[in-house]
Amino acid sequence: MNYPDFIQSQPSLDIPFPEDAVTTSAVRSDGALVVFFHVHKDVEVPEHQHGAQWGTLVHGSLELTVDGHTRICGPGDSWDIPAGTPHAAILTAGSLVIDVFEETDRYPLKD
């Protein structure tokens, strides 16, 4: 499964994962950053925190730990992470994730 071409043609972001593991397409506004993640290899996102984040899993599975509570997410599941809350994830290859970040500059656009 892939995102539609018009989503894949949006700018990509400079994220801390190699392109063979995760690719991105992003839509940025004055109020939020919407990121479409396509996970190509299993990836572990270490615990971190930042501004508020909301997301949903479109395809695949992931393990999400928010403030010490872990759950397995499947397609259609969503999460709402308040600003400053520690969280981590293990993303499974083939997963499609949409995350919306309160911080419009959470990740810079790729050159």
N, C-alpha and C positions, 0 to 999 in steps of 0.2 A: 504494500500500500504506500502511496506517496501523496503529498499535498498537490493540489492543482497547480498547473504551470504559472498562473498569475501570482500565486503565493511564493512558489520557488524562485520567481524572478525578482522578488524584493531583495533589498540589500542584505548581505550577510554581516555577521558580527565577529569581532575579535574576542573569542571566548577561550578559556584555559584548557581546551581539549583539541587534539589534532583533527583535521578535517576528515581523516579516514575513520574516526570514531563518532564524531557528531558534526552535522552541518546545521546551519541556521538560515532563516529568512526573517526579517524584522520589519515592523511598521512602527514608526515613532510619531507621537503627537506631543503637544505641549503638556499633556497630563499623564501620559503613560508610555511604556515601551512594550509592545506585543511581540513575542518571540515564538516562532514555529521551529521547534527542535526536531530533527530527524536523527535518531540514534542508530549508528551502523555497527557498533561494537558495544559490548557491555562496558559501562562506565560507572565509576564510583565518584560521587560528588561529596567531598569531605564537609564536615559540619562548618557552617558559616552563618552569618546574619547580615541583614541589610534592611532597606525599606520594605514596605508591605508588598506581598506577592500573592497573586491568585493564579491557579492553573488547573488544567484538565488533561486527562490522558485520552487521546484519540484512538490509539492503537497500541497493543503490546501490554507490557506490565512494568511496574516499578515498585521498589520498596522505599517508602518515605518515612523519615523520622523527624518529627516536629516536637521540640521541647521535651525530648526524651521518650516520646510515644511513637512506636513504629507500627505501620500498617502496610499491607500489600494493596496496591491500586491496580484496577483493571480498566478497560475502556469505559468511558463515561464517568469515572470517578473524578472528583475535583478536590481542591484544597485551597484554603484561605489562610495565609501565614501572616500574622500581624508584624508590623515593623519591629525589628530588634529581636525577634524570636529565633533561637538557634534551630537549624534544620540541616538535614543531610539526605542524600538519596542514592540508591543503586538503580541505574537505568538499564533495561534489558535491550539487547540488539533488536532492531526492527521497530522499536517504539517510536510513536509520534506524540509529542508533548507540546501543548500551547501554554506558555506562561505569560502573565501580564505583570509587569513591574511598575510600582509607583515611581521609582527613580527612572526618569527618561534617559539618563546617561549611565544606566547600570552596566552596559557593555558598549564599547565604542564600535562604530561602523568599521568594517575592514577596508583597508586602502585598496 
